[in-house]
Amino acid sequence: MSLTNRVSEEEVHNIFSRVAPKYDVMNNIISLGIQKKWRRLFLDTLNPENQNNFLDLCCGTGDSTIDLLKKGDRVVGLDFNEPMLKIAKRKSKEKKLDESIDWVKGNAMDLPFRDDSFDLVTICFGLRNVPDARQVTSEVYRVLKPGGCFAVLEMSQPTNPVIKLGWNLYFKLFPYFAKLTRNKVADYRYLSKTSKNFFSAVQLKELMEEKGFKDVSVTKLTWGVGAIHIGQKK
């Protein structure tokens, strides 16, 4: 197996357990609020017709999972980290949505679902943190129904030299923002590294096509710093 993230699953789990209590706050700080705009655009891009069986992978604290209910009646949110899922469950309960969401502790590399189970699978800012994005993409293809869609919102690599220079500088600086919420700088260095080293928009499109997805569309966000990819199972 050719790993796309060489940090051990155990260490990644420990990092997210530590950052979970302040994860939402730090997301807004380090993204300068842009991640909320990206999530809204991502949701607007999804147009599932007569489809109600959705899966949100690496759901974290549940924001994207809860948002998906605007598109359907029921959603499954899956994550391997119990502290993150605990926060997600609390959010859905506070919003009185807990009966519409099934929270599952599981491994995106080995999904605990039957073939052809879902109409739509999404993953927001999680594909770069799994050990092997290729294996996860294969698993998504397996559990999607024919004609179902895989939608990815993820960090990307800007190609403009000026933007890339500023982007590289920012990723060196933002781990120190962790001090604002008394988080460990080292944990956010990890998050910085996975963001900076993930696939380009072109590479992720090629990966999805390699795994069988067709009509893969790419929408670049904020000068190519992020991207939305959507592909359909044949």
C-alpha positions, 0 to 999 in steps of 0.5 A: 500500500502506497500511503498518502499520509505517513503519520500513524493512525494512532498518532492521528487519532491522538492529535484529533482527540487533543484538538477536538474541544477547540476544533471548531473555534480553531477552524475559523481562526486558521481559515480566517472564516473562509472554511464556512464560505467553502462549506456553504458553496460545497452544499450548494453544489450538491443537487441529489435528485430523488436521493435520500441515503447519504454518507458523510465520511471523516465527519469530525464534529458533525457540521457537514453531516448536519448540513447534509440534512438540508438535501435529504431525510437521513444521513450517516456520519462516520468518523474514527475518533470518539471525542470528535463524534461526541461533539457531533452527537451533542450538536445534533441533539441540541438541534433536535436532529439526532433521530435523523442522523446515524453516528458511526464510529468506523474506519474510512479505509474499511467501511462497515457498509454493504456494496451499493448502499448510498446515493451520495458520499461526501468528505470535507477536509478529511481525505488528506488525513487518512493513511491512503486516500486511494483506498478510501476512494475505492471504498467509496466507489464500492458503497455507492449505488450506480449513478451515485456521487462522491463529493470532496471538499479539501485543501489544494495546491495553488499554482499562481507563483505569488499566491503559492508564496503567500500560501507557503508562508501562511502554513508556516505561521498558522500552527502558532495560532494554537496558542490562542486556544491553549492547543499544542503547536505540534498538533497544528504543525501536523494539520499544516503539513497534511494541508500543504502536502495533499494532492493538487486538484489535477492529481485528485481528479486523476485519482477519482477517475482511476478508481472508476468515477466519471464526469469528475468536475473540479471547482477551485476555491480562493485562488486554488487554495481549496477545491471541490471535486464531484464524480459519479459512479458508472 
